[in-house]
């Protein structure tokens, strides 16, 4: 079943997010199991909503690509991550 990942990372700036995005290249080298990604910034920092095939595939992405990239860039702190099984998915025109 599809997996929803919600992330909140107050310490990340837009510039750092763009550095990670360039380093990890998830848009041109799509990670196994990745289905959907959206990110936005609010007064309290970075927020991300992802849809994955499984929690294991998300964790593999963190372990092998996202985590190493954030370390290389020197990003401080850890995000708050919530993982849930999706009940229904509907994404017309996406």
N, C-alpha and C positions, 0 to 999 in steps of 0.2 A: 504494500500500500504506500502511496505517496507520503512524504514526510515534509512537514512545515518547519522551517527554521526561522526564528525571530532573534535578531541580535540588536543589542544596544551597547554602544561603545562611546562613552562621553569624551574620552581623551583624544579621539581621532579628529583631525582637521580635514577639510576638503582637499587640501594639497596632499596630505598623507594618503588619503583614500585614492587619489589619482595616481600617486606613486605606486601603491600596491597593485592597483588595477593594471598599470603598465607592466609591472614586474611579473605578476601572476598570469596575465594574458588569458583570463577565463573566457573572454569573448571570441578569441581566435583559436584557442586550444581548449575547447569545452571539456570540463572535468566529467568523468564517467558519473552518470546519475543526475547531473544538474539539469533541471527543467526550466527554472524561472528565477530571475534575480531582479530585485529593485532596491535601490538605496536612496535615502534622503537624509537631510540634515535639519534638525529642529534646534530650539534653544538649548536643549540638553544633549546635543551631540549627534553622532551617527546612528541611524536606524537602518536595518536591513531586513527584508523579507525574501526568503528563498523557498523554492520548492525542489525537493530532491526525491529520487526513487526510494532511497532508504537512509536511515541515520548513519549506517556504516559508510556509505559513499560520501556523505558530508564529512564525517570524521576523517576519512582517508584524504579528502581535499585539504582539510585543516592541517593534518599531520605532514603531508608531503609538499604542499604548495603555499597555502595561506600563512601558516605559522612561520615557516622559514622566511617568507617575504617580509612579514612584519618585523621579524628580528633583524634582517638586513637593513631595513629602513630605520630601525631604532624606535619603534613605536612602544610607548610605555602603557602599562596597565593591561587588564584583561577584559574582554567583553562579557556582558551578561547574555547568555545564549539559552533560549528555550526551544526544545524540540518536541513536536507533537505529531501524532499520526493524523493525516488529513482525513476528514470525513467525506468531503466532496470537493471536486475540482471542476471549475468552469472558467474557461479563458477564451471567449470568442474574440476573434480579430487580434490575437496576440501573435 
